[in-house]
Amino acid sequence: MMFGTYLGIQPYKYIKIMILTSMVLKPHYLIPLNGIITWLDSSDTSTMTFNGGDISAWKCKINTSSVSYNQTTAARQPTYNSTKKALYFANYEYLELAGNTLYNGPYYTEFIILEPAVNIGTGSRIIIRHGYNTSTTLTAMFSESNLIRFHSRNTSNGFIVSQLSVGSGVYALNELSMLYGAWKSDNTVNLESNEIVATAGTGANNAAKTHTISRIGSQTSSISQFFYGYIYEIIIYKRDLDSSEKTQVYNYLKNKYGLWKL
């Protein structure tokens, strides 16, 4: 007796069910892969190296052999929260991708799922930053002015900024949130927070520079301005995404994290 008949369904129907199930279980089918340079997913523990309850390495899930954000100093390692399935950053903790050529232009698109802590004090709080010094940096951050912002900076042209208020109180999001940021080929910097669109920053975009260091959770030139809260997932493309591709990534993240209420 065939397996499908035993279950009370025809064999060809069983085959259809298996194909559909495999597609649902593999997120790689759900977002465009062309141009991805970093995909960090805290729900996939196989991509992380544990030091007790802390994380010493977080690897890209589609290129684990060559893209890894690391921290060898135990006191600077973020903690893994197994209930939330997220990395918790606080008190100068960060992960770093050093000596890389991933962030040397031309342009970038980033998606970040995070949960910032409430009342974490004043001062800038950097989520992720590419570039070592103040003359060539690309940054996603919370500012001391109660703003979430993406910016590009260089010495000669200053800041190109796209930003939004995060609500009442300093860093008062305290909820699972989705950020989209893009340094685009039309020389703009773009930001959306929970699909609320900020005014684009315009000017001489600094994306097409050489940024040989990338850091999650703090400044790149020091350990100051550290992020305080949970980071769940980061997806970064080394190119512009068109509207349909952007929607694909949004839908994948909203389905995974239950963010359709946004």
N, C-alpha and C positions, 0 to 999 in steps of 0.2 A: 504493500500500500504506500502510495506517495505521501510525503510529509504534508503537502498542502491539502490533500484530500482528507487526511486524518484530522486536520484542524477545522474541517468543514468549509474550506475555501478551495477554489481551483488553483492549481500550481502556478498558472500565469499571474494570478492575482497576488499570490505570495511573493513572486519575483518583483512585482510592482511595489509592494509594501517595503521590501528590503531596499530597493533603490531609493525610494523617497526617504526612508529612515536614514540611510547613509548620507544623504544630502543635508538633512536637518542637523546631523551631528557634527558636520565639518564646517566651521565658520569660514574656511578658506574659499568656499564657494560663494560666500555672501558679500565679499568686498573685493574691489580690484587690487591685484597684487603688483601690477606694473608700477615700478618706482618706489615701492616700500623700502625704506632703509632701516627703520626701527619699528618693531611691534612687540611691546612688552605687555604681558597679560598675567596679572597676579593670581588669577584663578588656576593657572597652569603651573603647578609646583615643580614640574619636571624641568622648567626653565630657570629655576632658582637654586642657588647653593646656600644651604643653611649652616649657620654657626649657632647651635642651640636654637633659640627662638628668633635669632636675628638673621638678616640676609647679607651675605658677603658678595653675591653676584646675581644679576638679573639679566638673562639672555634673551635676545630676539627670538621669537618662537618659530620664525621661518629661516633663520640664519644663525643658529646657535653656536656654530663653530667660530665665527669671526666678529660678531657684535655682542658685546657683553659689558654692562655697566657694573663696575666693581667697587668694593671698599674693603681694604685689607686691615684697617684699624678698627678693632672691635667696638670701641667707644663711639665710632661714627657710623655704625651699621644700623639701618632702619629695622624695625621689628615687624615680624609677620603676624597679622591678626587672623587666626584660622577661622573665626566666626564670620568676619566680614570678607575673608579671602582678599585681603588688601595689605599693602605695605604702609606702615605708620612711621612718619618722619617727624622728628622733634629734636630740639637741643643740638643743632649743628650736625645732624646726620645727613649723609648724602651718598649717592652712587655716581661714579664717574666713568666716562668713556674717553680715554686719553689717547693721544697720538693717532687720531683717525683722520681719514680723508672724506668721511661721509658728508660733512657739513661745509663743503668748499664750493657751494653754489651748484646750480643757479638759483633755484627757488624752492620753497618748502610749504607743505600743508601739514598741520598737526591736529590731532584729536586727543583730548585728555579727559578721562573719567576720574574724578577726585571728590573728596569730602573734606573741605578745610575745617579746622577746629575753630570754635568760637572764642573770642576774647584772648587772642594770642599776643596782644600787645601792639605797640606801634612799630613803625619801620617797615621797609619793604620785605616781602616774603616771596622768594623766587621759587617757582615750581620747576621750571627747566630752563637752562641757559646754554647757548652754544657760543663759544668765543671766549678768549681768556681775559682780555683787558677791556677798558672802557672805550677803546677806539673802534673795536670790531666785535659787536655782540648782537645776538638775537635772543630775546627773552620773553618768557611767559611768566607773569608775576602778579601778586597782589601788592598794591602800593600803600604807603602810609596815608594816602588821601582817601582811603576806603574805596578803592577802585580795583577792578581786575583789568589787566592790560597786557597786550602784546606789543612789543616795540622792536625796532631796529635802530641801532645807534652807531655812529662813527664820528670821529673827531671833527672833521671838516663840515659835516652836514647836520650834526646834532641828532635829536631823536625824531623818528617817525613813529607815531603812536596811534593805536586804536584802543579805546577803553570804555568801560561801563561801570556804573556804581554797583556795588554788591549788596546794597540795602542798608538797613539801620544797624548801627554799631560797627565796630571795626572787624572786618573779616567775618561777617555774621551769616555767611551762607549756611554752614553747619548742616548741610544736606548733600546727598549724592547729586553731582552736577556734571554737565558735559560742556567742555570747552572746544571750540574750533578756532584755529588761528592759521593765517596764511600770509606768507611773504610772497607776493605775486609778481609775475612778469610785467605787469602794467605799472610797476613801481608804487604799489600800495601795500600797506599792512592792514589785515582784516581780522576781526574778532567777532565771535558769537558766543554768548554764554547762555546755555539752556535755550538755544535757538533765538535768543534776542540779539538782534543785529546792531553792532556798534557802527558809528561813522568811521569809514576807512581813513587811515593815516596816509598821506601822500608826500612824495618827495624822492630824493635820491636814495632808493632802497639799498641797504647794506647787505642783502642776502648773498649776493654773488662775491663773497669774500672767502678767505680761507679760515675756517674755524676748526682748529685741530683738537679742541677739547669740548666735551659736552657733559653737563652735570645736572643731575636730578636732585633737587632739595636744597640748594644753596648757591651762593655766588661761585663763580669759577676762579676769581682772583684771590679769594679768601674763603673762610667758612662762615662768613657773616650773612645776614639776611636770609636765614634758613626758613624753609617751609614747615608748617605745623599742621599735620593732618594726614589723611589717608589718600593714597594714590592706587587706583585699580588697574588702569589700562592706558597705554600711550601708543598711538599709531602715527608714524611720521612718513610722509612721502617727500621725495626729492623732486617735486614738480608741482605744477598747478593741477587741480582736479576740476573737471567740468561739473556742471550742476547735477547731472545724473549720477556721476561717480560719488560726489559728496553725499547725495541722498542715500546711496547704497551703504556707505559707512555709517551715516546717521541711523539708518534703519537697523543695521546690525547691532549697534551699541544700544539703541532704545529697546530692542527686543531682549537683549542680554541682561540689561540692568533695570528693566521695567520703567523706562523713562517716557512712556507715551503720554503721560499726564502733562508733560511740558508743553 
